[in-house]
Amino acid sequence: MPEKIQIAVTVKGIVQGVGFRPFVYNLANRLDLNGVVVNSTQGVEINLFGRTGDLDSFIETTRRAPPTLATVDSLEIRQTDEQHLPDRFIIGVSDSNGRDTTVISPDAAAIMAEHGLEEGIAVLFDGAGLGDDGTIWGGEFLHVKGADYERLGHLAQFQVPGGDLAGREIWRLEIALLAGTGIDISNTSLLPEALCKTPGELLFGIRQMMVLGINTPQTSSVGRLFDGVAALLGLRLEVDFEGQVAMELETLAWDAYERADFIPVSSRYFATIKQDNDNLLLDYRPFIYWLLEDLRKGVSNTEIALYFHLWLVRSTIKILLSFFVKYPATNTVLLGGGLFSEQIAPATTSSSFKRKRLHHVHR
């Protein structure tokens, strides 16, 4: 039988407030290790007990493949005398001198540093990384002050059937958005034309995955929302690289925006937010209903792409205004993510920020 030992690991770097402990929890359970992880003034402290080969795999994965928002500067590993550890792996209570959210994500930190800012409301619509709650983040509203941040809101979560596979096969996200909106995906009369061609047994299999929670993590990623919307419009069912459909949707939206004098902007695509305990959610579900209705009416993809961007901008502005009531000392908006590097988003947000007397900066 392989030898089992106990080790203590101190991880230093950007490892607090970036989903590092949920990452450790999931990795340890996958390798059948027991122990505990906590934040401390030194970084993240991990006590582990298990087979030497599994412990080696844990160390190597932590070093080479940490969460997207994390940066591991060093790992200090030492073998310890056997102490009482839980019979499973748990996330423990942090050191009373430690800080649960001590380092903000690299995108927000870079914006703050570039502009010499101490406080602001950060809107991070970029990529996808494991968050503190164990779900995949990527559509976040954060109150940032110095080195600390508080999550104030986010895009309403939806499932990612197939996990990483859905990042390439974006038709899976189309199904997830429909199911998350409450639409019966087994009823083909309710589905977009492109999805109706999907074999029924495949739809049934995806539906069962989501119902049973098999390899279907939750996400608040705006990037994954873009992927699902592109699939709903029938632009493509698979992508070749990250951000591909975001560029394609922006091209369509910009074409419609430049012809806006001739296209009546639908009043239905208004801001949709909802309260969820202490957080505000950017609620995508009404938008999905409007999109499906316009598809049935034969509205062009260029128009719907524009409406999608306008809905996202309107909802972002509305949710931000509620935060500035809570934090009246700042009127600075930090915009992070590929969306705000496009033409259409800055063009549609700038005038809104000026009217509301909000100062905005972005990378």
Beta strands, then each sheet from edge to edge (+ up, - down):
strand 1: 4-14
strand 2: 34-40
strand 3: 43-51
strand 4: 71-79
strand 5: 89-91
strand 6: 119-124
strand 7: 129-130
strand 8: 136-137
strand 9: 140-145
strand 10: 148-155
strand 11: 158-159
strand 12: 218-219
strand 13: 273-276
strand 14: 279-282
strand 15: 332-336
strand 16: 359-362
sheet 1: 4+ 1- 3+ 2- 5-
sheet 2: 13+ 14- 10- 9+ 6- 15- 16-
sheet 3: 7+ 8-
sheet 4: 11+ 12-
end
